[in-house]
Amino acid sequence: MKRGPASPDRAGSNPAQPVSASSVPALSVTGGRYTAIAMILHWVMAIGILALLGIGLVMVHGSLDPGTVFRLFQLHKSIGITILLAALLRLVWRLFHHPPVLPSGMRVLEKRLARFGHWALYGEMLFLPLSGWALVSSSVFAIPTVLYGVIPWPDLPYLPHLADKKPVEDFFATLHAYGAWGLIVLIVLHVGAALRHHFMLRDDVLQRMLPWRAIPVSAKEKP
């Protein structure tokens, strides 16, 4: 029995037929999304870190009057302590809430580098506030820290009572400065890796930390 022409209703039989949303390949799912608490802490720390880096660069390299520098310095300290507390809370949360698994298609070396990068960022988010705290605690100016102009924050023990604080202050200032540049490098690598996953590998790694669902790259490329 001679078969008639294929039905035009079948998918792919009509070249002019628009591609349905269901026929568009979606991003591969690799293990769910981060929890809401993890997302909130991540973006609070991300915004705070960018603010800290911007304020720090302006204070060091900008030509500002002493009053403006003092206000920025106090704001810098306030945000730094906030980042320290948020990082500690994020670590505690991480102990009891495992993150989504990495894509199965990633190589072993890539997974190790990803984990190393995350822990290096955690280390920086602890090291920078602590070194800054030690810096202001050993400062020869002994300027009190008042978080956001409201909450008094104590100095670290022992450092304010040193007989000769200048060498110690210079030491922590150097550590803090090099740590800031190290953090900038890690942020560039972190953002670059996230964009690579989204636009080149086309998996859902970036989406898992977004409060909203991003449009799959493959869907954007379809007519």
Rosetta silent file (secondary structure, phi, psi, omega in degrees, C-alpha in Angstrom):
SEQUENCE: MKRGPASPDRAGSNPAQPVSASSVPALSVTGGRYTAIAMILHWVMAIGILALLGIGLVMVHGSLDPGTVFRLFQLHKSIGITILLAALLRLVWRLFHHPPVLPSGMRVLEKRLARFGHWALYGEMLFLPLSGWALVSSSVFAIPTVLYGVIPWPDLPYLPHLADKKPVEDFFATLHAYGAWGLIVLIVLHVGAALRHHFMLRDDVLQRMLPWRAIPVSAKEKP
SCORE:     score description
SCORE:     0.000 S_00000001
   1 L     0.000  128.830 -176.726    0.000    0.000    0.000 S_00000001
   2 L   -73.830  129.385 -178.843    1.419    3.304   -1.066 S_00000001
   3 L   -82.359  138.021  179.178    2.112    5.670    1.852 S_00000001
   4 L   -80.765  177.326  179.475    0.819    9.194    1.555 S_00000001
   5 L   -63.274  147.935 -179.810    2.760   12.348    2.389 S_00000001
   6 L   -62.245  146.612 -179.791    3.726   12.823    5.971 S_00000001
   7 L   -64.827  133.876  179.073    1.327   14.803    8.071 S_00000001
   8 L   -66.131  -12.045 -179.063    2.290   18.501    8.326 S_00000001
   9 L   -78.817  -14.875 -178.166    1.465   18.323   12.029 S_00000001
  10 L   -72.899  140.658 -177.736    4.522   16.182   12.771 S_00000001
  11 L   -61.916  130.715  175.405    7.444   18.034   14.306 S_00000001
  12 L    89.137   -4.957 -178.593   10.112   18.890   11.767 S_00000001
  13 L   -80.215  -23.938 -178.462    7.951   18.117    8.697 S_00000001
  14 L  -115.716  110.306 -177.907    7.316   21.746    7.849 S_00000001
  15 L   -59.853  -27.583 -178.090   10.457   23.922    7.577 S_00000001
  16 L   -83.173   -8.642 -177.820    8.375   27.044    8.043 S_00000001
  17 L   -69.165  129.503 -179.498    6.844   25.763   11.260 S_00000001
  18 L   -63.746  146.540  178.497    8.144   27.770   14.269 S_00000001
  19 L   -73.379  125.830  179.742   10.266   25.918   16.761 S_00000001
  20 L   -76.991  161.335 -179.272    8.308   25.232   19.927 S_00000001
  21 H   -62.848  -31.811 -177.657    9.761   25.942   23.357 S_00000001
  22 H   -71.813  -22.115 -179.024    9.766   22.218   24.129 S_00000001
  23 H   -86.160   -5.926  179.949   12.012   21.485   21.123 S_00000001
  24 L   -83.949  124.975  179.075   14.707   23.893   22.287 S_00000001
  25 L   -64.669  127.687 -179.001   17.495   22.110   24.175 S_00000001
  26 L   -89.678  169.409  175.686   17.688   23.443   27.700 S_00000001
  27 L   -65.172  142.844  179.841   20.732   23.839   29.872 S_00000001
  28 E   -68.510  136.551  179.942   21.828   20.608   31.468 S_00000001
  29 L   -92.756  132.614 -172.420   20.762   20.252   35.086 S_00000001
  30 L  -120.674   11.371  177.220   23.543   19.133   37.375 S_00000001
  31 L   138.134   33.567  175.100   22.068   18.884   40.830 S_00000001
  32 L    81.784 -166.357 -176.747   19.576   21.592   41.725 S_00000001
  33 L  -119.808  165.996  174.467   20.143   25.123   42.985 S_00000001
  34 L   -69.477  157.379  177.900   21.707   26.718   46.011 S_00000001
  35 L   -70.761  162.733 -179.420   19.441   27.428   48.958 S_00000001
  36 H   -61.599  -39.289  178.864   17.929   30.881   49.411 S_00000001
  37 H   -62.972  -43.968  179.295   20.171   31.551   52.416 S_00000001
  38 H   -61.831  -40.942  178.324   23.267   30.614   50.420 S_00000001
  39 H   -63.629  -45.447 -178.540   22.189   32.927   47.574 S_00000001
  40 H   -60.805  -47.664 -179.251   21.527   35.838   49.928 S_00000001
  41 H   -64.108  -40.166  179.943   24.886   35.448   51.662 S_00000001
  42 H   -59.958  -48.541 -175.386   26.692   35.044   48.332 S_00000001
  43 H   -76.575  -29.877  173.026   25.280   38.236   46.828 S_00000001
  44 H   -63.081  -44.886  179.307   25.636   40.241   50.031 S_00000001
  45 H   -67.666  -39.082 -179.422   29.299   39.278   50.133 S_00000001
  46 H   -62.820  -47.509  179.119   29.752   39.890   46.403 S_00000001
  47 H   -65.067  -41.985  179.615   28.286   43.407   46.570 S_00000001
  48 H   -63.605  -40.317 -179.782   30.180   44.142   49.776 S_00000001
  49 H   -65.609  -43.426  178.195   33.503   42.961   48.322 S_00000001
  50 H   -62.064  -39.627  177.199   33.096   45.102   45.213 S_00000001
  51 H   -64.457  -42.937  179.010   32.279   48.087   47.430 S_00000001
  52 H   -60.523  -46.288 -179.667   35.325   47.398   49.611 S_00000001
  53 H   -63.385  -42.134  178.962   37.660   47.183   46.635 S_00000001
  54 H   -64.263  -46.186  179.745   36.256   50.369   45.130 S_00000001
  55 H   -64.052  -42.269 -179.695   36.456   52.314   48.392 S_00000001
  56 H   -61.947  -43.636  179.472   39.941   51.010   49.097 S_00000001
  57 H   -65.817  -38.861  179.126   41.272   52.037   45.689 S_00000001
  58 H   -65.952  -42.187 -179.326   39.691   55.483   45.977 S_00000001
  59 H   -63.438  -39.403 -175.347   41.137   56.017   49.458 S_00000001
  60 H   -80.100  -41.936 -171.581   44.635   54.997   48.395 S_00000001
  61 H  -108.334   -7.570 -179.905   44.841   56.525   44.926 S_00000001
  62 L   -87.581  154.825  177.326   42.246   59.306   45.002 S_00000001
  63 L   -98.363   86.033 -175.416   42.928   62.944   45.860 S_00000001
  64 L  -115.730  155.531  177.189   40.341   63.436   48.581 S_00000001
  65 L   -73.780  156.641 -175.656   40.095   65.811   51.505 S_00000001
  66 H   -56.881  -36.335 -179.825   40.811   64.350   54.975 S_00000001
  67 H   -64.303  -42.133  178.326   37.166   64.470   56.044 S_00000001
  68 H   -66.488  -41.385  178.474   36.036   62.392   53.055 S_00000001
  69 H   -61.225  -40.799  179.951   38.885   59.924   53.577 S_00000001
  70 H   -63.000  -44.839 -179.753   37.886   59.509   57.232 S_00000001
  71 H   -65.095  -40.897  178.197   34.245   58.777   56.322 S_00000001
  72 H   -66.627  -36.899  178.951   35.269   56.316   53.622 S_00000001
  73 H   -62.684  -43.891  178.597   37.711   54.674   56.021 S_00000001
  74 H   -66.360  -39.494  177.473   34.966   54.117   58.587 S_00000001
  75 H   -65.881  -39.428  178.017   32.609   52.793   55.905 S_00000001
  76 H   -59.572  -44.881  178.437   35.381   50.508   54.629 S_00000001
  77 H   -64.872  -40.418 -178.711   35.853   49.070   58.123 S_00000001
  78 H   -63.294  -46.557  179.834   32.104   48.622   58.593 S_00000001
  79 H   -66.944  -37.384  179.398   31.651   46.718   55.335 S_00000001
  80 H   -60.570  -44.551  177.949   34.762   44.659   56.052 S_00000001
  81 H   -66.177  -36.513  176.482   33.408   43.436   59.395 S_00000001
  82 H   -61.335  -43.323  177.625   30.078   42.702   57.711 S_00000001
  83 H   -62.670  -41.270  179.215   31.872   40.558   55.129 S_00000001
  84 H   -60.117  -47.313 -179.775   33.754   38.748   57.896 S_00000001
  85 H   -66.177  -40.699  179.232   30.532   37.889   59.747 S_00000001
  86 H   -65.753  -38.836  178.815   28.748   36.898   56.531 S_00000001
  87 H   -65.386  -40.859  177.666   31.665   34.658   55.500 S_00000001
  88 H   -64.039  -42.844  178.036   31.645   32.909   58.883 S_00000001
  89 H   -64.505  -38.317  178.689   27.882   32.405   58.634 S_00000001
  90 H   -64.856  -38.916  178.470   28.283   31.123   55.068 S_00000001
  91 H   -65.973  -42.148  177.455   30.887   28.595   56.206 S_00000001
  92 H   -62.086  -43.425  178.634   28.634   27.345   58.988 S_00000001
  93 H   -61.934  -38.555 -178.896   25.762   27.048   56.514 S_00000001
  94 H   -64.754  -32.801 -179.266   28.034   25.157   54.110 S_00000001
  95 H   -63.874  -29.912 -175.356   28.855   22.568   56.778 S_00000001
  96 H  -108.678   -4.638 -179.693   25.200   21.544   57.026 S_00000001
  97 L  -136.008  105.536 -178.697   24.057   22.177   53.440 S_00000001
  98 L   -70.026  138.696  178.287   26.004   20.553   50.638 S_00000001
  99 L   -72.296  162.717  175.610   26.242   22.623   47.441 S_00000001
 100 L   -57.915  146.982 -178.478   24.888   21.287   44.138 S_00000001
 101 L   -70.007  152.585  177.763   27.197   18.792   42.500 S_00000001
 102 L   -73.953  156.604 -179.859   29.424   19.914   39.658 S_00000001
 103 L   -57.070  139.522 -177.837   28.519   18.818   36.109 S_00000001
 104 L   -65.093  -23.693 -179.198   29.495   15.225   35.409 S_00000001
 105 L   -76.671   -9.802  178.953   31.129   16.298   32.155 S_00000001
 106 L   -71.661  142.331  176.699   33.784   18.331   33.943 S_00000001
 107 L   -70.760  159.663 -179.241   37.242   16.835   34.093 S_00000001
 108 H   -59.385  -43.466 -179.681   38.702   15.821   37.429 S_00000001
 109 H   -62.921  -39.970  178.967   41.300   18.601   37.234 S_00000001
 110 H   -63.655  -40.610  178.877   38.598   21.192   36.478 S_00000001
 111 H   -64.875  -40.560  179.025   36.575   20.056   39.492 S_00000001
 112 H   -65.532  -41.359  178.454   39.630   20.285   41.717 S_00000001
 113 H   -65.222  -37.769  178.599   40.429   23.767   40.426 S_00000001
 114 H   -63.335  -45.485  179.144   36.810   24.832   40.994 S_00000001
 115 H   -65.885  -41.216  177.773   36.885   23.621   44.591 S_00000001
 116 H   -61.581  -42.283  179.418   40.280   25.211   45.166 S_00000001
 117 H   -62.400  -40.594  179.151   39.005   28.516   43.770 S_00000001
 118 H   -65.283  -44.792 -179.270   35.978   28.486   46.066 S_00000001
 119 H   -70.256  -30.460  175.402   38.040   27.745   49.173 S_00000001
 120 H   -65.966  -38.120  176.439   40.595   30.363   48.140 S_00000001
 121 H   -64.906  -42.154  176.182   37.780   32.913   47.980 S_00000001
 122 H   -59.808  -43.197  178.674   36.615   31.864   51.447 S_00000001
 123 H   -60.201  -42.176  178.600   40.173   32.258   52.676 S_00000001
 124 H   -65.701  -39.014 -178.289   40.407   35.746   51.228 S_00000001
 125 H   -69.508  -17.966  172.501   37.049   36.744   52.721 S_00000001
 126 H   -93.479  -42.496 -175.985   38.415   35.789   56.131 S_00000001
 127 H   -65.548  -45.236 -176.323   41.997   36.963   55.663 S_00000001
 128 H   -63.924  -50.060  177.025   41.244   40.451   54.350 S_00000001
 129 H   -61.817  -38.723 -179.790   38.843   41.534   57.122 S_00000001
 130 H   -67.570  -41.256  177.477   41.088   40.010   59.796 S_00000001
 131 H   -67.372  -35.996  175.120   44.218   41.686   58.415 S_00000001
 132 H   -66.706  -38.930  177.103   42.312   44.968   58.173 S_00000001
 133 H   -62.906  -42.781  176.877   41.091   44.548   61.724 S_00000001
 134 H   -65.199  -34.791  179.258   44.674   43.936   62.852 S_00000001
 135 H   -63.154  -48.907 -178.783   45.771   46.975   60.856 S_00000001
 136 H   -72.229  -27.663  178.888   43.379   49.374   62.563 S_00000001
 137 H   -70.142  -30.639  179.898   44.056   47.750   65.941 S_00000001
 138 L   -99.126    6.658 -177.042   47.787   48.457   65.604 S_00000001
 139 L   -65.510  139.929  177.831   47.366   51.890   64.013 S_00000001
 140 L   -69.708  -18.808  179.835   49.352   54.715   65.598 S_00000001
 141 L   -81.841  -21.814  177.092   46.288   56.951   65.169 S_00000001
 142 L    51.692   49.121  179.395   44.123   54.649   67.340 S_00000001
 143 L   -81.711  124.558 -179.633   40.899   55.680   65.595 S_00000001
 144 L   -63.267  149.933  176.517   37.894   53.879   67.137 S_00000001
 145 E  -101.966  122.234  177.530   35.795   51.676   64.878 S_00000001
 146 E  -125.419  108.104 -174.288   32.061   52.363   64.933 S_00000001
 147 E   -64.763  119.235  178.991   30.162   50.154   62.502 S_00000001
 148 L    54.855   26.813  177.689   27.956   52.301   60.269 S_00000001
 149 L    72.930   12.395 -174.273   28.263   55.064   62.861 S_00000001
 150 L  -125.867  -47.798 -170.807   26.126   53.101   65.332 S_00000001
 151 E  -104.921  114.664  175.770   27.822   49.986   66.767 S_00000001
 152 E   -65.192  136.334 -179.644   31.197   50.331   68.554 S_00000001
 153 E  -121.836  128.755 -174.632   33.602   47.589   67.490 S_00000001
 154 L   -75.113  159.206  170.447   36.586   46.658   69.682 S_00000001
 155 L   -77.029  162.456  172.440   40.211   46.385   68.591 S_00000001
 156 L   -67.080  149.449 -179.856   41.960   43.054   68.603 S_00000001
 157 L   -65.567  155.017  173.921   43.665   42.284   71.920 S_00000001
 158 L    77.297  -46.349 -173.208   47.346   43.094   72.563 S_00000001
 159 H   -60.673  -40.924 -179.002   47.937   45.135   69.386 S_00000001
 160 H   -65.837  -16.310 -174.132   46.688   48.509   70.695 S_00000001
 161 H  -104.286   12.542  178.255   49.105   48.311   73.636 S_00000001
 162 L   -66.433  144.229  179.390   52.330   47.737   71.708 S_00000001
 163 L   -69.457  -39.663  179.218   55.180   50.059   72.615 S_00000001
 164 L  -126.153   95.619 -173.412   56.165   50.574   68.966 S_00000001
 165 L   -86.196  -18.759 -173.244   53.118   50.063   66.745 S_00000001
 166 H   -58.871  -49.624  178.918   54.432   51.590   63.515 S_00000001
 167 H   -61.649  -36.918  179.299   56.359   48.515   62.218 S_00000001
 168 H   -68.389  -41.865  177.176   53.431   46.257   63.071 S_00000001
 169 H   -60.899  -43.746  178.860   50.980   48.604   61.369 S_00000001
 170 H   -63.229  -37.539  179.155   53.158   48.680   58.240 S_00000001
 171 H   -62.912  -48.574 -179.769   53.347   44.888   58.240 S_00000001
 172 H   -69.801  -30.720  176.370   49.579   44.449   58.355 S_00000001
 173 H   -64.033  -40.152  177.792   49.107   47.230   55.802 S_00000001
 174 H   -65.897  -45.302  177.564   51.335   45.310   53.378 S_00000001
 175 H   -58.955  -43.777 -177.542   49.490   42.062   54.020 S_00000001
 176 H   -64.723  -41.645 -179.039   46.154   43.780   53.505 S_00000001
 177 H   -66.107  -47.319  178.887   47.232   45.409   50.245 S_00000001
 178 H   -65.450  -35.806  176.514   48.640   42.213   48.729 S_00000001
 179 H   -63.519  -36.784  178.728   45.585   40.322   49.893 S_00000001
 180 H   -64.672  -43.325  178.381   43.331   42.814   48.111 S_00000001
 181 H   -66.817  -36.262  175.700   45.181   42.331   44.819 S_00000001
 182 H   -63.082  -38.642  178.354   45.013   38.573   45.297 S_00000001
 183 H   -65.230  -40.042  178.156   41.254   38.836   45.804 S_00000001
 184 H   -58.887  -43.916  178.632   40.893   40.837   42.589 S_00000001
 185 H   -61.591  -44.551 -179.768   42.655   38.051   40.673 S_00000001
 186 H   -64.313  -38.368  179.188   40.401   35.393   42.242 S_00000001
 187 H   -64.659  -43.563  178.410   37.260   37.400   41.429 S_00000001
 188 H   -60.075  -44.818  178.774   38.284   37.762   37.780 S_00000001
 189 H   -65.332  -40.462 -178.933   38.907   34.009   37.554 S_00000001
 190 H   -64.300  -47.808  179.481   35.656   33.229   39.379 S_00000001
 191 H   -66.205  -41.764  178.269   33.524   35.446   37.135 S_00000001
 192 H   -61.060  -40.616  178.621   35.319   34.212   34.024 S_00000001
 193 H   -65.755  -41.476  179.629   34.677   30.592   34.980 S_00000001
 194 H   -63.541  -42.327  178.865   30.983   31.275   35.637 S_00000001
 195 H   -67.922  -36.135  176.950   30.577   32.993   32.243 S_00000001
 196 H   -62.309  -42.868  178.663   32.443   30.147   30.527 S_00000001
 197 H   -61.656  -38.996 -174.353   30.032   27.619   32.039 S_00000001
 198 H   -78.491  -46.546 -171.573   27.032   29.639   30.875 S_00000001
 199 H   -95.495  -23.200 -178.600   28.037   30.791   27.403 S_00000001
 200 H  -106.958  -52.245  179.366   30.525   28.114   26.270 S_00000001
 201 H   -80.564  -24.047  175.327   29.758   24.908   28.161 S_00000001
 202 L    58.886   42.128  171.811   26.051   25.809   28.395 S_00000001
 203 E  -104.401 -171.650 -172.663   25.400   24.073   31.676 S_00000001
 204 L  -103.599   19.434 -176.707   23.435   25.405   34.649 S_00000001
 205 L   -59.328  -45.331  179.761   26.338   26.259   36.976 S_00000001
 206 L   -67.339  -41.057 -177.191   25.706   30.018   36.784 S_00000001
 207 H   -60.304  -31.136 -173.903   21.938   29.647   37.081 S_00000001
 208 H   -64.078  -22.515 -179.644   22.189   27.780   40.381 S_00000001
 209 H  -104.640    2.047  178.962   23.338   30.945   42.182 S_00000001
 210 L   -89.735  137.677  177.825   20.932   33.366   40.460 S_00000001
 211 L   -64.703  -20.456  178.763   17.746   34.361   42.332 S_00000001
 212 L  -118.828  165.249  177.673   15.931   34.080   38.988 S_00000001
 213 L   -87.432  119.062  178.804   16.078   31.500   36.223 S_00000001
 214 L   -73.164  154.285  175.968   18.259   32.735   33.369 S_00000001
 215 L   -74.188  126.377 -179.539   17.179   32.167   29.761 S_00000001
 216 L   -55.260  140.654 -179.359   19.170   29.246   28.354 S_00000001
 217 H   -60.750  -40.650 -178.586   21.818   30.342   25.884 S_00000001
 218 H   -62.058  -32.655  178.677   20.657   27.730   23.404 S_00000001
 219 H   -72.179  -34.617  179.165   17.146   29.224   23.517 S_00000001
 220 H   -64.893  -28.064 -174.436   18.451   32.704   22.852 S_00000001
 221 L   -85.012  -10.572 -179.501   20.121   31.531   19.677 S_00000001
 222 L   -82.823  146.878  178.341   16.933   30.037   18.218 S_00000001
 223 L   -68.791    0.000    0.000   14.753   32.176   15.880 S_00000001
